[in-house]
Amino acid sequence: MAHLGVDDKLSGMTRRVATLTVASVLLIILTSVAFFLPVPYVTMEPGPTLDTLGESDDEPLIEFGPGVKTYETTGSLSLTTVSVTRPGAAVKLSQAFTAWFDPDSAIVPRDLIYPPEQSASEAEEEGVAEMSGSQQASEVAGLIEAGYDVKSWVEVSTVVPDGPADGSLQPADRIVSVDGEKVSTLEAVVSAVTARDPGDSVRLVVRRDGSSRTIDITTVADSEDADVPRIGVGLAAAYMSAVEVVYNVGRRISGPSAGTMFALAIFDKLTPGSLTGGQAIAGTGEISADGTVMSIGGIQQKISAAYEAGATIFLVPADNCEQAVGADVDLDAIMLVEIETLHEAVTSLEALVADPQAAVPTCT
């Protein structure tokens, strides 16, 4: 029988230890390298807040043209933002890992924020365009809520080449009526056209260069739904008011979600008294010209940003309420007020200024 000596045992152990050591080192190296590899996600974190009643770069964030009567106000109506990975940047595994365990952060698939077919510059320009549209909608909604008259109409924005309207309609044509029915909203024009069948003729009265003209267009079937008639144009809503509103925001903030807070600031500055009662109020919500408040993304991060900035009331779009209550904040210190319209936001704030214990819709 052979006997294994102590030196042989140590030699075997040394080889095993060496193998384990090398494997461990390789695992550490591979893990370290992996931590610096990009992953197909973006991070969302609380961003800066900006008081729509205040100034930015020594200019009022919102101001008005000459001859417009405004009123002094107090407190703050802050828009909130989310800091999202820029479209041209990559998130490393280590960053995603850190954000995963941060209650104020979120990790979402990159394609949900930046479609793969969209370039970085296109994504940035889309955000700027959304902000511009948000400003127009908030201007109209805020002015109407403050009691000002705002005229609205629908005009042609684009004409599809070789489509039914090509050669008949032009960009900037103002649509006055469809089949004899006067129209002043996008919904009214679309409804009037789609009430027909593909192949039917639609009669439009349009204003161009100060004069009216009648145009008959034969509809065609939609490329994706053969039952839906189309006339081959893009439409846009246009508005006109005697009040000029100027936004000094620039390109620092993009997207549509500041609309509600812009509209509230316009209302507050154009009406007597303080809508906030001197309180620090924040909120979010895309807004339509008729004052409807729509849901947005990143609600929990926006609430966290407002909470850290000292806000005691946060205005939440109704469709975001379920997510909002999961924000990592002390909900006894910041009231989440549920809003569906600009008017509801105004009345809730007025009620809370008069009585901090007033019963208003809240996220629960």
C-alpha positions in Angstrom: 0.0 0.0 0.0 1.3 3.4 -0.9 1.4 6.1 1.7 0.8 9.8 0.8 3.4 11.9 2.6 2.8 15.3 4.2 4.7 17.1 1.4 2.5 15.4 -1.2 -0.7 16.6 0.7 0.7 20.1 0.9 1.6 20.0 -2.8 -2.0 18.9 -3.7 -3.5 21.5 -1.4 -1.3 24.2 -2.9 -2.4 23.3 -6.5 -6.1 23.4 -5.4 -5.6 26.7 -3.6 -3.9 28.1 -6.6 -6.7 27.0 -8.9 -9.3 28.5 -6.6 -7.3 31.7 -6.2 -7.0 32.1 -9.9 -10.7 31.3 -10.5 -11.6 33.8 -7.8 -9.4 36.5 -9.3 -10.8 35.9 -12.7 -14.4 36.1 -11.3 -13.6 39.4 -9.6 -12.1 40.7 -12.8 -15.0 39.6 -15.0 -17.5 41.0 -12.4 -15.6 44.3 -12.3 -15.5 44.5 -16.1 -19.2 43.6 -16.3 -20.0 46.5 -13.9 -18.7 48.9 -16.5 -20.5 47.4 -19.4 -23.6 49.3 -20.8 -27.1 47.9 -20.2 -30.3 48.6 -22.2 -31.9 50.7 -19.5 -32.1 54.3 -18.4 -32.3 55.7 -14.9 -34.9 58.2 -13.7 -34.1 60.3 -10.7 -35.6 63.4 -9.0 -34.7 66.5 -11.0 -34.7 70.2 -10.2 -37.9 72.2 -9.4 -38.6 75.6 -10.8 -41.1 78.1 -9.4 -43.4 79.2 -12.3 -44.2 82.4 -10.3 -40.5 83.3 -9.8 -37.5 84.0 -11.9 -34.9 82.0 -13.9 -31.6 83.6 -14.9 -32.8 87.0 -13.7 -36.0 86.9 -15.8 -39.5 86.1 -14.8 -40.2 82.5 -15.9 -43.6 83.7 -17.2 -44.4 87.3 -18.1 -46.9 89.2 -20.2 -47.0 91.6 -23.0 -47.6 95.4 -22.7 -50.9 96.6 -21.3 -51.8 93.3 -19.5 -52.9 93.9 -15.9 -51.2 91.5 -13.4 -51.5 91.0 -9.7 -48.9 90.4 -6.9 -48.9 86.9 -5.6 -47.0 85.0 -2.9 -45.7 81.5 -2.3 -44.6 79.2 -5.1 -46.1 77.1 -7.8 -43.2 74.8 -8.8 -43.0 72.6 -11.8 -41.1 69.4 -11.2 -38.7 67.4 -13.4 -37.1 64.0 -13.7 -33.5 63.6 -14.5 -33.3 60.9 -17.2 -30.2 59.5 -18.8 -29.6 61.6 -21.9 -30.4 59.9 -25.2 -26.7 59.8 -26.3 -25.4 58.4 -23.0 -25.2 54.8 -21.8 -26.0 53.4 -18.4 -23.5 51.0 -16.9 -24.4 47.9 -14.9 -22.9 49.5 -11.8 -25.2 52.6 -12.2 -28.2 50.4 -12.8 -27.4 48.3 -9.8 -27.0 51.4 -7.6 -30.3 52.9 -8.9 -32.1 49.6 -8.3 -31.6 49.9 -4.6 -32.3 53.7 -4.4 -35.9 54.3 -3.4 -35.9 57.7 -5.2 -34.7 56.2 -8.5 -36.2 54.0 -11.2 -34.7 51.8 -13.9 -36.8 51.5 -17.1 -36.1 49.8 -20.5 -34.4 52.3 -22.7 -36.7 51.7 -25.6 -39.7 52.9 -23.6 -38.1 56.4 -23.3 -36.0 56.5 -26.5 -37.4 54.4 -29.4 -34.6 52.5 -31.2 -35.4 54.1 -34.5 -35.0 57.6 -33.0 -31.6 59.3 -33.0 -30.3 61.3 -29.9 -30.8 64.6 -31.7 -34.3 63.6 -32.8 -35.2 62.6 -29.2 -34.0 66.0 -27.9 -35.9 67.9 -30.5 -39.1 65.9 -29.8 -38.8 67.0 -26.1 -38.4 70.6 -27.1 -41.4 70.4 -29.4 -43.5 68.8 -26.6 -42.5 71.7 -24.3 -43.6 74.2 -27.0 -46.9 72.5 -27.4 -47.3 72.4 -23.6 -46.8 76.1 -23.4 -49.4 76.9 -26.0 -52.0 74.6 -24.3 -51.2 76.0 -20.8 -51.5 79.5 -22.2 -55.0 78.8 -23.6 -56.2 76.9 -20.5 -54.8 79.5 -18.1 -56.3 82.4 -19.9 -59.7 80.8 -20.2 -59.7 79.9 -16.5 -58.8 83.5 -15.7 -61.8 84.7 -17.7 -60.2 85.9 -20.9 -61.6 85.3 -24.4 -59.6 83.0 -26.6 -60.5 82.4 -30.2 -59.7 79.0 -31.7 -59.7 77.4 -35.1 -58.3 74.5 -37.1 -55.8 74.9 -39.9 -54.0 72.6 -42.2 -50.5 71.8 -41.1 -49.3 69.4 -43.8 -50.7 68.0 -47.0 -49.8 64.4 -48.0 -48.1 64.3 -51.4 -50.3 62.7 -54.0 -53.1 62.4 -51.4 -56.8 63.4 -51.9 -56.1 67.0 -50.8 -52.9 67.5 -52.7 -53.4 70.5 -55.1 -56.5 71.6 -53.3 -55.5 72.4 -49.8 -52.4 74.2 -48.5 -50.6 74.5 -45.2 -52.2 77.4 -43.1 -55.6 77.0 -44.7 -58.1 77.7 -42.0 -61.0 75.2 -42.0 -64.3 77.0 -41.5 -66.8 74.2 -42.1 -67.2 70.6 -43.1 -70.3 69.6 -45.1 -72.0 72.8 -44.0 -71.3 72.4 -40.3 -69.0 75.1 -38.7 -66.0 73.6 -36.9 -63.5 75.2 -34.5 -61.8 72.2 -32.9 -59.7 69.3 -34.1 -62.2 66.9 -32.8 -65.0 68.5 -34.7 -63.1 68.3 -38.0 -62.1 64.7 -37.5 -65.6 63.7 -36.4 -67.2 65.3 -39.5 -64.8 63.7 -41.9 -64.9 60.2 -40.4 -68.7 60.3 -40.3 -68.5 59.7 -44.1 -67.5 56.4 -45.9 -64.3 56.0 -47.9 -65.0 57.2 -51.4 -67.5 59.8 -50.3 -67.0 63.5 -51.2 -66.5 66.0 -48.4 -67.1 69.7 -48.9 -64.8 72.0 -47.0 -65.0 75.8 -46.7 -61.6 77.2 -45.9 -60.1 80.7 -45.4 -56.9 81.5 -47.4 -55.3 84.9 -47.9 -58.3 86.6 -46.4 -60.9 85.1 -48.6 -63.1 82.0 -48.4 -63.2 79.2 -50.9 -65.2 75.9 -51.2 -63.3 72.7 -51.9 -64.7 69.3 -52.6 -62.4 66.3 -51.7 -63.0 62.7 -52.4 -62.0 60.6 -49.4 -59.8 57.5 -49.4 -59.6 54.6 -47.0 -57.1 54.7 -44.2 -54.0 52.6 -44.9 -54.5 50.7 -41.7 -58.3 50.6 -41.4 -60.3 50.3 -44.7 -63.5 51.6 -43.0 -62.0 54.9 -42.0 -62.0 57.8 -44.6 -59.1 60.2 -44.9 -58.5 63.4 -46.9 -54.7 63.3 -46.7 -53.9 66.3 -44.4 -52.4 67.0 -41.0 -54.3 69.3 -38.8 -53.3 71.7 -36.0 -55.2 73.8 -33.5 -54.6 77.5 -33.6 -55.5 80.1 -31.0 -55.6 83.9 -30.7 -56.0 86.1 -27.6 -55.5 89.7 -26.8 -53.0 88.6 -24.0 -49.4 87.9 -24.9 -47.7 85.3 -22.7 -43.9 85.0 -22.8 -42.1 81.9 -21.4 -38.4 82.4 -20.5 -37.6 78.7 -20.1 -35.4 78.0 -23.1 -34.3 74.5 -23.8 -33.3 73.6 -20.2 -36.6 71.7 -19.6 -38.3 69.6 -22.2 -41.5 67.5 -22.5 -45.1 68.3 -21.9 -45.5 67.7 -18.1 -45.0 71.3 -16.9 -48.3 72.4 -18.6 -50.5 72.4 -15.5 -48.1 74.4 -13.4 -47.6 76.9 -16.2 -51.4 77.3 -16.5 -51.8 77.8 -12.8 -49.1 80.5 -12.8 -50.9 82.3 -15.6 -54.2 82.2 -13.7 -52.6 83.3 -10.5 -50.8 86.3 -12.0 -53.9 87.5 -13.9 -56.4 87.3 -11.0 -56.5 89.1 -7.7 -55.2 87.5 -4.6 -52.7 84.6 -4.0 -53.7 81.2 -5.2 -51.1 79.6 -2.9 -51.8 81.6 0.2 -48.1 81.9 0.6 -47.5 78.1 0.6 -44.9 76.1 -1.3 -47.0 74.2 -3.8 -45.6 71.9 -6.5 -47.2 69.6 -9.1 -47.1 68.1 -12.6 -49.4 67.1 -15.4 -49.7 67.5 -19.1 -52.6 69.8 -20.0 -54.9 70.3 -23.0 -56.2 73.6 -24.2 -59.6 72.8 -22.6 -58.0 72.4 -19.2 -58.0 68.6 -19.0 -55.0 67.3 -16.9 -53.3 64.2 -18.2 -51.0 61.7 -16.7 -47.2 61.8 -16.9 -44.2 59.6 -16.2 -41.8 59.7 -13.3 -44.5 60.7 -10.7 -42.6 59.3 -7.7 -39.4 61.0 -8.6 -41.2 64.3 -9.1 -42.9 64.0 -5.7 -39.5 63.3 -4.1 -38.0 66.3 -5.8 -40.9 68.5 -4.5 -40.6 67.1 -1.0 -36.9 67.8 -0.8 -37.6 71.3 -2.0 -40.0 71.9 0.9 -43.4 71.7 -0.9 -46.3 70.9 1.4 -48.9 70.3 -1.4 -48.4 68.3 -4.6 -50.9 68.3 -7.4 -51.2 64.9 -9.0 -53.0 64.0 -12.2 -55.8 61.6 -11.3 -54.4 58.7 -13.4 -51.1 58.9 -11.5 -52.6 58.7 -8.0 -52.0 55.0 -7.6 -48.3 55.3 -8.3 -48.0 58.6 -6.4 -48.8 57.1 -3.0 -45.7 54.8 -3.4 -43.3 57.8 -3.4 -40.5 57.5 -0.8 -41.6 60.6 1.2 -43.5 61.3 4.4 -47.1 61.6 3.2 -48.0 63.3 6.5 -45.8 66.2 5.5 -46.9 66.6 1.8 -50.5 66.4 0.7 -51.1 64.7 -2.6 -54.1 66.5 -4.2 -55.8 64.6 -7.0 -56.7 66.7 -10.1 -58.5 66.0 -13.3 -58.8 69.5 -14.6 -57.2 72.9 -14.2 -60.4 74.2 -12.7 -60.3 71.4 -10.1 -56.7 72.4 -9.2 -57.8 76.0 -8.8 -60.8 75.2 -6.6 -58.9 72.8 -4.5 -56.1 75.3 -3.8 -58.6 78.0 -3.0 -60.3 75.7 -0.6 -57.1 74.8 1.2 -56.0 78.4 1.5 -59.3 79.2 3.1 -59.2 76.1 5.3 -56.1 73.8 5.5 -58.5 71.0 6.7 -60.8 71.4 3.7 -62.0 68.2 2.1 -60.5 68.1 -1.4 -59.8 65.1 -3.6 -56.5 63.4 -2.6 -54.5 60.3 -3.6 -55.0 57.6 -1.0 
